[in-house]
Amino acid sequence: RESAYKGFARLREANAEGGLSQLLRAGIQMAVNSEYQSVETNFEEIVNSVPSNKAIELYAPLYRAGFMADTEEGDEPVHLGAKGADFQIRNGKKAAIFEVTEEMFEDDMTSQITEQAQQIGQNGKILKDSIVFVRWLGKAGVDAGGRKVAASQTAAQAGETTWPFNVKFANGGGQNRLTTYTAFAYNALLEARQLARHMLDPKGNKMLVNPSALIGGSALQDIFEELLTSDYYASNADMKIPSGAKASTGIGTNFARNIMKGKYNPVTSIWLPDTAWGIMQAGKGLTLQQRRPLRVMQENPASGPAFTCSVFRYKIDERWAIDWREPRFAILGSDGTI
């Protein structure tokens, strides 16, 4: 057993010169090296970010207390009670180790190995972006690394069989998805907005939801921008969704003043299905709790594998969680199946 331990101690998974010999050649064209860098993220535009100092954060939001009622002289006023929810969100840990030999660092003619060590930090942000949008949609999916992401950890706590989007919540009124998923179009957007404006909490009170973000898959990016930035509707034929059933959107048919300009902040993501879309009041309901910020650390080069095997190791880790506390602040128009 001791011999086996000693043998395993000598085995490294580090990137070595033999495996990446193309980086050792002089005169390599460097023009394309920057093409594999970080992409922009936009999850920050829709989440409610809160600091966290516990393994599990507890949430107990109370719904609107109620309203006064007409009371005759000498009569007792109406009694108002409190009602709320009880949610908990457990922080998870994301981590990885990047290993490379000292010789690879020294002999790399392109400096890409050094960039790789820096890039793992950028990739942490991309990973978070992908998980946020999977959780926003509320369906199990995969993150930027191809690993599974569960639909939600708050579903059972909400006491709902369908979560987070529902045509009729069991606990209280309200509907936060179209009755039938519909391809993005002007009339469907109006219907979604009406559902949001008339949203009810579990006590039956109107929540006064005012959607501020229009969220969708990447196939809808140009259509969102046309709708929300143009002074007038274009006079040409209406725009088509460039994937799926190529459904008509009803946008761009009239040369009239665009009353939708600036009404929503367009947020599109490659991590959503191409034609999925919805609206929400940004910063409410979808909670990102940050237990420990992202950090990149290099192992002590004077000890361990760095000393014995000349292997440089970088570790990246972060603790956080993202999930719905109150999905009634959002309306889902399509999950991408339409």
C-alpha positions, -999 to +999 in steps of 0.1 A: +000+000+000+029+024+008+044+016-026+011+024-043+009+057-025+044+066-035+036+057-071+005+079-072+024+108-057+046+108-087+017+108-112+006+143-123-023+155-144-004+187-153-002+200-188+033+191-201+054+201-231+048+167-248+011+173-248+011+209-262+042+208-284+027+233-308+032+261-282+070+255-283+074+266-319+090+300-325+073+324-350+037+314-342+011+338-355-004+355-324-033+373-341-059+347-331-048+340-296-072+366-281-102+350-297-106+325-269-110+350-241-140+359-219-174+368-233-196+394-218-221+384-190-254+401-181-268+381-153-261+411-131-290+430-148-317+407-135-307+392-101-311+405-066-275+401-052-271+398-014-241+390+007-241+357+026-223+347+058-239+313+065-239+278+049-277+282+044-295+315+042-331+317+056-357+339+040-391+347+056-408+373+034-442+385+047-469+394+021-488+427+022-507+429+055-540+440+041-562+471+038-585+492+059-623+488+054-653+509+060-662+508+097-694+521+112-694+541+144-690+517+174-680+487+152-648+469+156-624+474+126-615+446+103-587+423+116-556+420+095-533+389+098-498+383+087-488+356+062-455+348+047-432+322+032-403+302+046-374+296+022-339+285+026-311+285+000-279+265+006-246+279-007-227+256-030-190+256-039-175+257-073-138+249-077-111+237-101-073+233-103-052+242-133-018+224-135+012+230-158+048+221-156+075+248-150+091+238-183+059+246-202+058+280-187+094+287-196+093+274-232+058+285-243+065+308-272+030+322-273+024+332-237-009+314-239-002+293-209+002+324-187-031+336-202-048+303-193-039+307-156-056+341-157-085+329-178-098+304-152-109+334-131-128+348-161-144+315-166-158+316-131-179+345-141-190+329-173-200+298-153-221+319-130-238+336-159-249+302-174-263+289-141-282+321-134-301+318-167-308+281-163-323+288-128-342+318-142-360+295-167-367+270-140-359+239-160-330+215-155-301+222-178-264+224-182-239+250-173-210+265-193-189+235-184-215+210-196-224+199-161-260+194-150-279+222-132-310+213-112-342+232-119-345+246-083-339+239-047-368+260-034-396+243-053-406+219-024-404+247+001-429+267-019-455+240-016-461+241-054-461+211-077-451+234-106-423+258-099-413+285-106-437+293-135-473+283-130-507+290-147-523+289-112-504+288-080-518+264-054-509+288-026-528+319-035-538+334-068-517+346-096-504+333-129-469+339-140-467+322-174-489+324-205-516+297-205-501+284-237-465+291-245-463+315-274-436+326-298-424+361-291-448+386-306-462+420-297-496+407-286-480+380-265-458+406-248-489+427-240-506+396-225-475+388-204-474+424-191-511+422-181-505+391-161-476+408-143-496+440-136-525+419-121-502+395-102-516+383-068-497+372-038-508+341-017-531+364+004-549+376-028-534+411-027-522+426-059-484+428-059-481+458-082-454+441-103-440+465-129-418+445-154-386+463-164-366+436-182-374+417-214-354+384-213-349+360-241-326+336-260-300+347-285-323+343-315-344+372-302-316+397-297-321+417-328-359+417-325-357+430-289-334+458-300-356+467-329-386+468-307-371+487-278-347+512-295-364+523-327-382+556-329-407+541-354-417+507-365-399+498-397-420+501-429-407+468-443-421+433-437-422+422-401-392+406-385-390+368-383-375+347-355-344+332-371-348+297-356-375+273-345-407+277-365-396+311-379-428+326-364-439+361-373-434+386-345-458+414-357-430+439-351-420+462-380-453+462-399-464+499-394-446+532-399-459+545-366-443+559-335-428+531-314-445+533-280-423+504-268-391+523-270-372+522-237-400+504-220-379+474-211-342+466-207-334+439-233-314+410-217-306+381-240-284+351-232-268+322-251-276+300-220-313+301-226-331+282-254-330+303-286-366+313-286-374+313-249-386+347-236-402+364-206-404+396-186-396+404-150-391+432-126-354+431-124-337+427-090-367+411-074-375+374-066-344+358-082-317+359-055-280+355-059-263+351-025-226+354-024-209+335+004-173+338-007-162+358-037-142+342-066-105+338-059-075+324-078-046+311-057-012+297-067+002+268-047+033+276-028+062+269-053+085+259-025+065+229-013+044+200-025+042+191-062+057+225-072+089+217-053+092+180-061+079+178-096+082+215-108+045+216-114+027+249-109-009+246-097-036+273-096-068+268-077-100+287-083-130+285-060-161+304-050-192+298-028-226+311-038-261+301-048-288+313-071-325+305-069-361+319-069-376+333-037-406+348-054-412+340-091-444+361-092-421+390-102-416+373-136-438+361-165-426+333-188-439+336-224-422+305-238-396+280-225-381+277-259-403+248-271-423+273-293 
